[in-house]
Amino acid sequence: GDETLRYAWARGALINLTKAKAVLFWWAMFAVVVPADAPMAVVWQVGLSCLATSTLTFTLMALAFSSRPVAAVYLRLRRWFDAAFAVLFGAAAFKILTAKLV
């Protein structure tokens, strides 16, 4: 049956919040951005900023890709998008692996 917009949004949010890859990504962000001795206010500020960024990003993506023309263009160019992101993530991983730790 048809889902209500609120139900569909909540279902998508739950799926993204329970992905191990997403959880590990945000933990890594905390490890990089928040110093070990940071006050709790900073931890909350970074956490809420990450939550707001994710919510906005996924909501905008859902709205964009629910449009038939946008979805059609993505499906036509999907391999190119996948290749571009693979190169970008590979370059980022290489940069991380070869970075000097101070």
C-alpha positions in Angstrom: 0.0 0.0 0.0 0.9 3.7 -0.1 3.0 4.9 2.7 2.4 8.3 4.3 5.2 10.7 3.9 5.8 10.7 7.7 6.0 6.9 7.8 8.2 6.7 4.8 10.6 9.4 6.2 10.7 7.6 9.6 11.3 4.2 8.0 14.2 5.7 5.9 15.7 7.4 8.9 15.6 4.1 10.9 17.3 2.3 8.1 20.1 4.8 7.9 20.5 5.1 11.7 21.0 1.3 12.0 23.5 0.9 9.2 26.9 -0.2 10.6 28.8 1.8 8.0 27.0 5.0 9.0 27.6 4.4 12.7 31.3 3.7 12.1 31.6 6.9 9.9 30.1 9.1 12.7 32.3 7.5 15.4 35.3 8.2 13.1 34.1 11.8 12.8 34.0 12.1 16.6 37.4 10.6 16.9 38.9 13.1 14.5 36.9 16.3 15.4 36.4 16.0 19.2 39.5 16.0 21.4 39.6 13.3 24.1 39.5 16.0 26.8 36.7 18.1 25.2 33.9 19.3 27.5 30.5 17.6 27.2 29.1 20.7 25.6 31.4 20.3 22.7 30.5 16.6 22.4 26.8 17.6 22.3 27.5 20.4 19.8 29.3 18.1 17.4 26.8 15.4 17.8 23.8 17.6 17.2 25.6 19.2 14.2 26.2 15.7 12.7 22.6 14.8 13.3 21.3 18.0 11.7 23.7 17.5 8.7 22.6 13.9 8.2 18.9 14.7 8.5 19.1 17.6 6.1 21.2 15.7 3.6 19.0 12.5 3.5 15.8 14.5 3.5 17.0 16.6 0.5 18.2 13.4 -1.3 14.9 11.7 -0.7 13.0 14.7 -2.1 15.2 15.0 -5.1 15.2 11.3 -5.9 11.4 11.0 -5.5 11.2 13.1 -8.7 10.8 10.9 -11.7 13.1 13.0 -13.9 15.9 13.1 -11.3 15.6 9.3 -10.7 15.7 8.7 -14.5 18.9 10.7 -14.9 20.5 9.0 -12.0 19.6 5.5 -13.3 20.9 6.4 -16.7 24.2 7.7 -15.2 24.5 5.4 -12.3 27.7 3.6 -13.4 29.5 7.0 -13.8 28.3 8.1 -10.4 29.5 4.8 -8.8 32.9 5.1 -10.6 33.4 8.7 -9.6 32.6 8.0 -5.9 34.8 4.9 -5.9 37.7 7.1 -7.1 37.0 9.8 -4.5 36.6 7.3 -1.6 39.7 5.4 -2.8 41.7 8.7 -2.9 40.4 9.6 0.6 41.3 6.2 2.0 44.8 6.4 0.4 45.2 9.9 2.0 44.2 8.6 5.4 46.4 5.5 5.2 49.4 7.6 4.2 48.9 10.5 6.6 51.5 11.0 9.3 50.2 10.8 12.8 51.5 13.5 15.0 
